[in-house]
Amino acid sequence: MQQLLESAQEIVSAGGFIYLPLLLDPDIAGEIQDLPGKLRPQTDNTVITIAGQAFVKTLSLASLIENYEKIHPAPYEHLRKTCLQRYGCDPEGNGTLTDSQISTIVFEVLPHFLRRKSGLARSGFTEPEILHLVAENIQISESDLKQADQLLELESRQALLARLDAALTTRPTPPEGRMSAPRLKHWFRQALAWKIIKQEKNRLQDLLAERQQLAQRGHYLPLLLALARQGRLEVEGFGFFRTGIGNEYIIYKHTGEYALKDYYGRIYLFPDCRVAVSTLSGLQPMVLDQYKHPFLFGYAARQKICTGDYEATKQFNAKNVILALEEGINALFYGYNSRRRNGYHSLDRITQHVRTVDFDEYRISTDHPKIISGQVEVKNQYH
């Protein structure tokens, strides 16, 4: 594409396509000799003739504009920065101030796993209540406070949007007819600039709307900015953290200690672990920590939990995250049937052969204080 626009050859633009001179051999000449000697606008013409010269259809102008960024990323980025700086925009500006995934996790998933310290209801947490809990578990910096103040200044962004609107008044029209490559290049750069300005306007509109929404949260604005910056949080055994790989978050819930019984009614005390899902690789429940369990294949970290008929989805939303975490936790708690000894491993020894995963160290007496007091529950008691 770059070579085409820099060339000195004559080309034709017609019906949204570029036509290049066709080199004729006798067979091709015979095929096109009956074509009229004038430019015809129909886009289904493979070959057109102008003043006796044949031109063949090649590239779509719309497709070139759409894909130029992917085909020639370096020249496009240079043009983008130059164009945005001309209008007073920040070429390094991000699309959003906060993270939509964090908002979903904090305001939709977290409340599901919260338990009120008094009363019977677990749901119905208000946004201020949630933010109050978050505030107790995150540190706000001076930069967060400063940025929060800057967000309340909206006039300069509105003025910038007005300048971009004015630049978008007239969209460059593709040229028609026979022309030089430099003339087409001039239009092409104008069309790319129009696209860049349009994208920046849309970005700024979203950013301005987000600022206005965040400003309504007033006192909690520095907190939300700190949360987006740090990308991690843990509240009452529920938490998440940003991995730095793409836009991945690991969302987890602590199980706490729990107990399982084996075929002979003996009890095994399992330690706390974090059941988690990834927002990038799919909502398949796993254990974050090194852990062993009948529904885990080995004794390692980040193992997928055997969840039976549950089918993991890659669609990230609060409902799917909650479902995946609960499926993983329930599999660890209630999935093992002591009579059927289902899973990858059994709690009790069936044979005398050495087992790859052994649970003997977890075995405790039935009158263990944690069991007697009810501090720890035997989850598969009724299997």
DANORGI-V994273 format. One record per pair of residues at least 12 apart in sequence whose ideal C-beta (glycine too) atoms are under 7 Angstrom apart, sorted by the first residue. I is the first residue (numbers start at 1). J is the second residue. D is the distance in Angstrom with one decimal. If there is no record, write none. Layout:
BEGIN
i={I I}
j={J J}
d={D D}
END
This chain:
BEGIN
i={1 1 1 2 4 5 5 5 5 7 8 9 9 10 10 11 11 11 12 12 12 12 12 12 13 13 13 13 13 13 14 14 14 14 15 15 15 16 16 16 16 16 17 17 17 17 17 18 18 18 19 19 19 19 19 20 20 20 21 21 22 22 22 22 24 32 32 32 35 35 37 37 37 38 39 45 50 61 65 65 65 68 79 79 80 83 83 83 84 84 87 87 87 88 89 89 95 95 96 96 97 97 97 97 97 98 98 99 101 101 101 101 102 102 104 104 105 105 105 106 106 107 107 108 109 109 109 109 110 110 110 111 111 111 112 113 113 114 131 131 133 134 134 134 134 135 137 137 137 138 138 138 138 138 139 140 140 140 141 144 144 144 144 145 147 148 148 148 151 151 151 151 152 154 154 157 157 160 161 161 161 164 164 164 165 167 168 168 168 168 171 172 172 172 172 174 175 237 237 238 239 240 245 246 247 248 248 248 249 250 250 250 251 251 251 251 252 252 252 252 253 253 253 253 254 254 255 255 255 255 255 256 257 257 257 257 257 258 258 258 258 258 259 259 259 259 259 260 260 260 260 260 261 261 261 261 262 262 262 263 263 263 263 264 266 266 267 267 267 267 268 268 268 268 269 269 269 269 270 270 273 273 273 274 274 274 275 275 275 275 275 276 277 277 277 279 282 282 283 283 283 283 283 283 284 284 285 285 285 285 285 285 286 286 286 286 287 287 288 288 289 292 293 294 294 294 294 294 294 295 295 295 295 295 295 296 297 298 299 305 305 305 306 306 306 307 307 307 310 312 333 334 334 336 337 337 338 338 339 345 347}
j={64 71 72 72 181 181 184 185 188 181 181 21 181 178 180 179 181 184 39 48 50 55 177 178 174 175 176 177 179 184 39 41 48 176 41 42 43 43 60 61 62 174 43 57 59 60 61 58 59 61 48 55 56 57 58 55 56 58 53 55 47 54 55 56 54 47 49 54 47 49 49 51 52 50 177 57 178 174 191 192 195 192 189 192 196 193 196 197 196 200 163 164 167 160 160 200 203 206 207 210 207 210 214 225 228 224 228 228 247 249 279 316 227 228 317 318 240 249 251 130 134 127 130 318 251 318 321 322 130 235 238 123 125 130 322 238 253 236 220 223 235 223 227 233 235 223 233 234 235 223 226 227 230 233 226 222 223 226 226 222 225 226 229 222 225 221 222 225 211 214 215 221 215 208 211 204 208 204 201 204 205 197 200 201 201 197 194 197 198 201 194 187 190 191 194 187 187 253 254 253 252 252 280 280 280 278 279 280 279 276 278 288 276 277 279 321 274 275 276 288 274 275 325 329 272 274 272 273 275 329 332 272 269 270 271 272 376 270 333 376 377 379 371 376 377 378 379 336 347 378 379 380 338 378 380 381 338 347 348 338 339 341 348 348 348 363 364 366 371 378 347 359 362 363 362 364 370 376 293 362 287 289 291 287 288 289 287 325 328 329 332 288 321 324 325 316 312 314 312 313 314 320 321 324 304 312 305 307 324 325 327 328 302 303 304 305 303 305 301 302 301 357 332 336 343 344 345 346 347 331 332 335 336 343 344 344 344 357 357 328 331 332 331 343 344 327 328 331 327 324 379 379 380 380 380 383 380 383 383 357 359}
d={6.3 6.1 6.7 6.2 6.5 5.8 6.6 4.0 6.3 4.7 6.6 6.7 6.1 6.3 6.1 6.6 5.9 6.4 7.0 6.9 6.5 4.7 6.8 5.3 6.1 5.1 5.8 6.7 6.6 6.3 5.9 6.1 6.6 6.2 5.1 6.5 3.9 6.3 6.2 5.3 6.0 6.1 6.2 5.1 6.8 5.7 6.7 5.2 4.8 6.6 6.1 3.7 6.2 5.6 6.7 6.3 6.1 5.3 6.6 6.0 6.3 4.1 6.0 4.3 6.3 5.2 6.7 5.6 6.5 5.0 5.2 6.8 6.0 6.9 6.5 6.7 5.8 5.3 5.4 6.3 6.2 6.3 6.9 6.0 5.2 4.8 5.0 6.7 6.9 5.9 5.5 6.2 6.6 6.1 6.7 5.6 5.6 6.9 6.8 6.0 7.0 5.9 6.8 6.9 6.9 5.7 4.3 5.1 7.0 5.7 6.0 6.9 6.0 6.0 6.9 5.5 5.3 6.9 6.0 6.6 6.5 6.6 6.2 3.5 6.8 5.0 5.2 5.9 6.5 6.4 5.7 6.8 4.4 6.2 5.2 4.4 5.8 6.1 4.7 6.2 5.3 6.3 6.6 6.4 6.8 5.5 6.1 6.4 5.4 6.8 5.6 6.0 6.6 6.1 6.9 5.0 6.1 4.7 6.6 4.4 4.6 4.5 6.8 5.0 5.5 4.3 4.4 6.0 5.1 6.2 6.4 6.6 5.6 6.6 6.3 6.3 5.2 6.4 6.5 5.6 6.8 5.6 6.3 4.4 6.9 5.2 6.8 5.9 6.1 6.7 5.7 5.8 4.2 4.8 5.8 6.7 5.4 6.3 3.9 5.2 5.7 6.9 6.6 5.4 7.0 5.9 5.8 3.5 4.6 5.3 5.7 7.0 6.3 5.5 7.0 5.8 4.1 6.4 3.7 5.8 7.0 5.5 5.2 6.5 5.6 5.6 5.8 5.5 6.1 6.0 6.3 5.3 6.4 6.7 6.2 5.7 5.1 5.4 6.0 6.2 6.3 5.3 6.5 5.2 6.7 4.5 6.8 5.7 6.4 6.8 6.0 5.2 5.3 5.6 6.1 6.7 5.4 3.8 4.1 5.2 6.3 6.4 5.3 6.1 7.0 5.9 5.5 5.8 6.4 6.1 5.6 5.5 4.1 5.4 5.5 4.8 7.0 6.5 6.8 6.2 5.1 5.1 4.7 6.9 4.2 5.9 6.3 5.9 4.1 5.0 6.9 4.7 6.2 4.7 6.3 5.1 5.1 4.6 5.2 5.7 6.9 5.4 6.3 4.0 5.6 3.9 4.6 5.9 5.4 6.7 5.6 2.6 5.6 6.0 5.0 6.1 5.5 6.5 6.4 6.4 5.6 5.1 5.8 4.7 3.4 6.3 4.9 6.6 6.4 5.3 6.4 5.4 6.7 4.9 6.8 6.7 5.2 6.7 5.5 4.7 5.2 6.7 6.5 6.6 6.8 4.9 6.4 4.9 4.7 6.5 4.0 5.6 6.1 5.5 6.9 4.6 6.0 5.3 6.4 4.8 5.1}
END
